[in-house]
Amino acid sequence: MSRRRFLTQSLAPLAALATLGAGLPAAAATTPTADAYPSRPITLVVPFTAGGATDTVGRIVAKALGDRLGQTVVVDNRPGAGTEVGAAAVARAPADGYTLLISSNSTFTVNPALKPRLQYSAEKSFEAVGMVGSSPLAVMALPSFPANSMGELLGQAKAKPGSLTYASFGTGTTAHLAGEMLKVMAGVDMIHVPYKGSAPAMADLLGGQVNLSVDTLVAALPMLRAGKVKVLATTGARRAQYLPQVPTVAESGMPQFEMVSWLAIVAPKGLPAPVSRTLSITLAAALSDSAVQTALKDAGLEVGFQPAAAYDARLARELPLLRAYVAKARITME
C-alpha cells in the first residue's frame, strides 16, 4: 500500500466526524457549563418602575451577585400589567442563565389567583434560583390625614362610602389584593388607584392625589423616617420587625387578615443543572454577606435565603388558598 493511500484511508474516519460535528446545532456547542458560566453580562428583570421597592432590592442583589460571579448583572425595569409584562418577557427568554427575574408573590401567586389568563404560567414557565426575603405591607397616609389608626380609618370609610382612595403598586399585585381584602373583611368601600410601581404611587401619595397607599416596608421606611408619611398598620401575621410599635391589621378587628410580600429570583424553565447550581450557591453566599444583609435590612426587607424547593412548596400552598379567597370574596380585576 502506497504512503498516500494509507494516509487517505486513515484520515477518512476523522474527516467524517468533523463533517458530522459541523452539522450539529449551534446550541450543542454553546450549552453553558459550570466552568464556562457566566461568560457575559446577566440581565435581571425587575417588573416594576425604577426607584420602587422591588427595584431597590433588585439593585442591591444584582451588585452582590455580579461581584461574586465576575460579570455585571444589569437591572432591566419592565413595568406593566401588575408585573405581567416583565414576567412574560423572562418566560420567553432562553433558559441559559443570562436572563433572570426578581419579583414578589404579585407575579407568582396573586396574578394567577386574580387573572384567568396570563402570558406566563407561574407553575410551568419558571424555575426558582432561590427566595430572597419578605416584607409586610404598610397602610400609609400623610401625617395630616385625620385618622391615626386602622379603627379611625375604617370609621371614616364607613361614614363616607367611596370617599377614600388607596394607591397600590399595580393591579393584580399583593398591595391590590391586600386593599381588596381589607374592603371585604371590614365591609367598607374605598376606591383603588393602581400605579406601575411603588415610586409613582408614593409620589402621588406625597402630592395628595390619593388618601392612602398600600406598599411594602421597603418603600415605606424611607418616607416614614423622613417624617413624610405615617403608617396606620402593617399586614403581616405579627408586628413588623422594623416597626414593632405599629399594630397589624389583624389586631384591628380582623384576626384572619395577612398579606406579606415575598421576593424570589427565578429563571426560565429548563435551566441547565450546572448553571442552576452556580446561581443558587452564589445567591445564598450573597445573602449571607453581612454588608448585603445590612443594606437589605436598612431598606426594610426581612432577609432570608431559601432554596428552590422552598419556593415550589410555597407556590403549591399559597396559590390554591388565594384562588379560593378571591372566589369567595368575589374580587375582580378592574
TAGIPE-V138763 format. One line per field, one symbol per residue. ss: DSSP state (@ for helix, = for strand, . for the rest). A space follows every 10 residues. Layout:
ss = ???
This chain:
ss = ..@@@@@@@@ @@@@@@@@@@ @@...@@@@@ .......... .=====.... ..@@@@@@@@ @@@@@@@@@. ..=====... @@@@@@@@@@ @@......== ====@@@@@@ @@@@...... .....===== ========== =........@ @@@@@@@@@. ....====.. ...@@@@@@@ @@@@@@.... ====...@@@ @@@@@@.... .=====@@@@ @@@@@....= ====...... .......=.@ @@.......= ========.. ..@@@@@@@@ @@@@@@@@.@ @@@@@@@@.. .=====.@@@ @@@@@@@@@@ @@@@@@@@@. ....
